[in-house]
Protein backbone atom coordinates (compact mmCIF):
# COMPACT_ATOMS: atom_id res chain seq x y z
CA UNK A 1 0.00 0.00 0.00
CA UNK A 2 1.30 3.44 -0.90
CA UNK A 3 1.52 6.00 1.88
CA UNK A 4 1.72 9.77 1.57
CA UNK A 5 3.30 11.96 4.25
CA UNK A 6 2.87 15.74 4.16
CA UNK A 7 5.17 17.94 6.22
CA UNK A 8 3.64 21.40 6.39
CA UNK A 9 6.65 22.86 8.20
CA UNK A 10 9.08 22.08 5.35
CA UNK A 11 6.46 22.06 2.56
CA UNK A 12 7.44 18.56 1.45
CA UNK A 13 5.46 15.51 0.39
CA UNK A 14 6.91 12.00 0.68
CA UNK A 15 5.31 9.13 -1.23
CA UNK A 16 6.38 5.63 -0.14
CA UNK A 17 5.57 2.44 -2.02
CA UNK A 18 6.95 -0.68 -0.30
CA UNK A 19 8.49 -3.50 -2.31
CA UNK A 20 6.97 -6.95 -2.64
CA UNK A 21 5.96 -8.77 0.52
CA UNK A 22 8.66 -10.93 2.09
CA UNK A 23 8.10 -14.43 3.51
CA UNK A 24 6.42 -13.04 6.63
CA UNK A 25 4.02 -10.98 4.53
CA UNK A 26 5.65 -7.72 5.63
CA UNK A 27 6.83 -5.25 3.03
CA UNK A 28 10.42 -5.97 2.01
CA UNK A 29 13.20 -3.60 1.05
CA UNK A 30 15.37 -5.08 -1.67
CA UNK A 31 19.15 -5.28 -1.29
CA UNK A 32 20.85 -3.61 -4.22
CA UNK A 33 24.04 -1.89 -5.29
CA UNK A 34 25.92 -0.64 -8.31
CA UNK A 35 29.47 0.50 -8.92
CA UNK A 36 31.23 1.78 -12.02
CA UNK A 37 34.50 3.12 -13.37
CA UNK A 38 34.10 5.34 -16.39
CA UNK A 39 37.72 6.28 -17.02
CA UNK A 40 40.73 4.34 -18.25
CA UNK A 41 43.15 2.14 -16.36
CA UNK A 42 45.72 -0.56 -17.00
CA UNK A 43 45.23 -4.15 -15.86
CA UNK A 44 48.48 -6.07 -15.38
CA UNK A 45 48.46 -9.46 -17.09
CA UNK A 46 51.25 -11.86 -16.12
CA UNK A 47 49.96 -15.17 -17.52
CA UNK A 48 47.87 -15.77 -20.65
CA UNK A 49 44.41 -17.17 -19.91
CA UNK A 50 44.49 -16.61 -16.13
CA UNK A 51 41.62 -14.57 -14.62
CA UNK A 52 42.81 -11.75 -12.37
CA UNK A 53 41.27 -8.91 -10.42
CA UNK A 54 41.18 -5.66 -12.34
CA UNK A 55 43.17 -3.94 -9.61
CA UNK A 56 41.05 -0.86 -10.29
CA UNK A 57 38.74 1.05 -7.97
CA UNK A 58 35.09 1.54 -8.92
CA UNK A 59 32.80 4.22 -7.55
CA UNK A 60 29.76 3.12 -5.54
CA UNK A 61 26.45 4.76 -6.42
CA UNK A 62 25.57 5.45 -2.79
CA UNK A 63 22.25 7.02 -3.75
CA UNK A 64 20.82 3.71 -4.92
CA UNK A 65 22.67 1.29 -2.61
CA UNK A 66 20.79 -0.58 0.12
CA UNK A 67 22.54 -3.31 2.10
CA UNK A 68 25.63 -3.18 -0.12
CA UNK A 69 28.88 -1.23 -0.12
CA UNK A 70 31.99 -1.14 -2.29
CA UNK A 71 34.00 -4.30 -1.72
CA UNK A 72 37.06 -4.05 0.52
CA UNK A 73 39.15 -6.95 -0.83
CA UNK A 74 38.64 -6.05 -4.50
CA UNK A 75 37.63 -2.42 -5.04
CA UNK A 76 35.87 -3.28 -8.32
CA UNK A 77 33.22 -5.28 -6.49
CA UNK A 78 30.21 -5.13 -4.20
CA UNK A 79 29.95 -6.39 -0.60
CA UNK A 80 26.73 -7.67 1.02
CA UNK A 81 26.27 -5.78 4.30
CA UNK A 82 22.55 -6.57 4.70
CA UNK A 83 23.06 -8.82 7.73
CA UNK A 84 21.99 -12.07 6.01
CA UNK A 85 22.56 -14.27 2.97
CA UNK A 86 20.84 -12.90 -0.13
CA UNK A 87 20.14 -14.27 -3.61
CA UNK A 88 21.34 -11.50 -5.93
CA UNK A 89 21.31 -11.11 -9.70
CA UNK A 90 24.58 -9.58 -10.90
CA UNK A 91 25.23 -7.82 -14.19
CA UNK A 92 28.80 -6.94 -15.01
CA UNK A 93 30.42 -5.37 -18.05
CA UNK A 94 33.85 -4.18 -19.15
CA UNK A 95 34.92 -2.43 -22.34
CA UNK A 96 38.63 -3.04 -22.91
CA UNK A 97 41.38 -3.75 -25.42
CA UNK A 98 44.92 -5.02 -25.21
CA UNK A 99 47.72 -2.50 -24.77
CA UNK A 100 49.16 -3.69 -28.10
CA UNK A 101 48.35 -6.14 -30.88
CA UNK A 102 45.29 -7.01 -32.96
CA UNK A 103 42.50 -9.57 -32.69
CA UNK A 104 43.01 -10.62 -29.07
CA UNK A 105 40.49 -12.67 -27.07
CA UNK A 106 39.55 -11.14 -23.70
CA UNK A 107 37.27 -12.70 -21.10
CA UNK A 108 35.47 -11.69 -17.91
CA UNK A 109 33.98 -13.67 -15.04
CA UNK A 110 32.18 -12.80 -11.84
CA UNK A 111 34.11 -13.87 -8.74
CA UNK A 112 32.73 -14.69 -5.28
CA UNK A 113 35.22 -13.84 -2.51
CA UNK A 114 38.07 -13.84 -5.04
CA UNK A 115 37.17 -17.16 -6.69
CA UNK A 116 36.08 -16.83 -10.35
CA UNK A 117 32.76 -18.51 -11.22
CA UNK A 118 33.34 -20.46 -14.44
CA UNK A 119 29.67 -20.43 -15.50
CA UNK A 120 29.76 -16.62 -15.76
CA UNK A 121 32.52 -16.45 -18.37
CA UNK A 122 32.09 -14.20 -21.40
CA UNK A 123 34.71 -13.83 -24.15
CA UNK A 124 35.03 -11.32 -26.98
CA UNK A 125 37.57 -10.30 -29.61
CA UNK A 126 39.28 -6.98 -29.90
CA UNK A 127 39.70 -5.77 -33.48
CA UNK A 128 42.64 -3.53 -34.15
CA UNK A 129 44.65 -2.35 -31.17
CA UNK A 130 42.29 0.63 -30.84
CA UNK A 131 39.02 -1.37 -30.95
CA UNK A 132 37.52 -2.41 -27.62
CA UNK A 133 35.96 -5.75 -26.77
CA UNK A 134 32.50 -5.39 -25.19
CA UNK A 135 32.29 -7.99 -22.42
CA UNK A 136 29.05 -8.67 -20.50
CA UNK A 137 28.08 -11.30 -17.94
CA UNK A 138 25.06 -11.93 -15.71
CA UNK A 139 24.33 -14.54 -13.05
CA UNK A 140 22.34 -15.14 -9.84
CA UNK A 141 24.59 -15.75 -6.83
CA UNK A 142 23.79 -16.58 -3.21
CA UNK A 143 25.90 -14.06 -1.30
CA UNK A 144 26.49 -14.43 2.45
CA UNK A 145 26.68 -11.44 4.79
CA UNK A 146 30.06 -9.68 4.26
CA UNK A 147 30.80 -11.74 1.12
CA UNK A 148 31.99 -9.91 -2.00
CA UNK A 149 31.32 -10.30 -5.72
CA UNK A 150 33.71 -8.69 -8.18
CA UNK A 151 34.73 -8.68 -11.85
CA UNK A 152 37.81 -10.61 -13.02
CA UNK A 153 39.39 -10.39 -16.47
CA UNK A 154 41.82 -12.42 -18.63
CA UNK A 155 43.75 -12.06 -21.87
CA UNK A 156 43.34 -15.44 -23.61
CA UNK A 157 45.65 -14.55 -26.51
CA UNK A 158 48.84 -13.36 -24.81
CA UNK A 159 50.33 -11.91 -21.64
CA UNK A 160 49.95 -8.33 -22.93
CA UNK A 161 48.37 -5.92 -20.41
CA UNK A 162 44.73 -4.89 -20.82
CA UNK A 163 43.70 -1.27 -21.38
CA UNK A 164 40.46 -0.81 -19.42
CA UNK A 165 38.04 1.82 -20.82
CA UNK A 166 34.91 1.55 -18.67
CA UNK A 167 32.97 -0.97 -16.60
CA UNK A 168 30.13 -1.50 -14.19
CA UNK A 169 28.77 -4.04 -11.72
CA UNK A 170 25.08 -4.05 -10.70
CA UNK A 171 23.38 -6.28 -8.11
CA UNK A 172 19.65 -6.65 -7.35
CA UNK A 173 18.02 -8.95 -4.83
CA UNK A 174 15.88 -11.78 -6.19
CA UNK A 175 12.87 -12.85 -4.14
CA UNK A 176 12.09 -16.55 -4.25
PEUR-V182079 format. One record per pair of residues at least 12 apart in sequence whose ideal C-beta (glycine too) atoms are under 8 Angstrom apart, sorted by the first residue. I is the first residue (numbers start at 1). J is the second residue. Records with the same first field share a line. If there is no record, write none. Layout:
# PEUR-V182079
I=J, J
This chain:
# PEUR-V182079
1=18
2=15, 16, 17
3=15, 16
4=16
20=175
22=175
28=175
29=66, 67
30=66, 172, 173, 175
31=66, 67, 68, 80, 82, 86, 88, 171, 173
32=64, 65, 66, 67, 68, 171, 172, 173
33=60, 61, 64, 65, 66, 67, 68, 69, 78, 170, 171
34=60, 61, 64, 65, 78, 168, 169, 170, 171
35=58, 59, 60, 61, 70, 76, 77, 78, 168, 169
36=58, 59, 61, 166, 167, 168, 169
37=56, 57, 58, 59, 76, 164, 166, 167, 168
38=166
39=166
40=163, 164, 165
41=54, 55, 56, 164
42=99, 161, 162, 163, 164
43=55, 56, 96, 153, 161, 162, 163, 164
44=161
45=154, 155, 158, 159, 160, 161, 162
46=159
47=159
48=155, 156, 157, 158, 159
49=154, 155, 156
50=154
51=107, 109, 111, 116, 152, 153, 154
52=152, 153, 154
53=74, 76, 111, 114, 150, 152
54=74, 76, 94, 150, 151, 152, 153, 164, 167
55=76
56=75, 76, 164, 167
57=75, 76
58=70, 75, 76, 77, 167, 168, 169
60=78
66=82
67=80, 81, 82, 83, 86, 173
68=80, 81, 82, 171
69=81
71=148, 149, 150
72=148
73=113, 114, 148, 150
74=111, 114, 148, 150
76=150, 151, 167, 169
77=111, 148, 149, 150, 151, 169
78=90, 148, 149, 150, 169, 171
79=146, 147, 148
80=143, 144, 145, 146, 147, 148
81=145, 146
82=145
83=145
84=145
85=142, 143, 144, 145
86=142, 143, 173
87=140, 141, 142, 143, 173, 174, 176
88=140, 141, 142, 143, 149, 171, 172, 173, 174
89=138, 139, 140, 171, 172, 173, 174
90=110, 137, 138, 139, 140, 141, 149, 169, 170, 171
91=136, 137, 138, 168, 169, 170, 171
92=108, 110, 136, 137, 138, 151, 167, 168, 169, 170
93=108, 134, 135, 136, 137, 167, 168
94=108, 135, 151, 153, 164, 166, 167
95=132, 133, 134, 135, 164, 165, 166, 167
96=126, 132, 133, 135, 153, 162, 163, 164, 165, 167
97=126, 129, 130, 131, 132, 133, 162, 163, 165
98=126, 129, 155, 157, 158, 160, 161, 162, 163
99=129, 160, 161, 162, 163
100=129, 160
101=129, 157, 158, 160
102=126, 127, 128, 129
103=125, 126, 127, 157
104=125, 126, 133, 155, 156, 157, 158, 160
105=123, 124, 125, 155, 156, 157
106=123, 124, 125, 126, 133, 135, 153, 154, 155, 156, 162
107=121, 122, 123, 124, 135, 153, 154, 156
108=120, 121, 122, 135, 136, 137, 151, 152, 153, 154
109=121, 122, 137, 151, 152, 154
110=137, 139, 141, 149, 150, 151, 152
111=149, 150, 151, 152
112=141, 143, 147, 148, 149
113=147, 148
114=148, 150
116=152
117=139, 141
119=139
120=137, 138, 139
121=137
122=135, 136, 137
123=135, 156
132=165
135=153
140=174
143=171
149=169, 171
150=169
151=167, 169
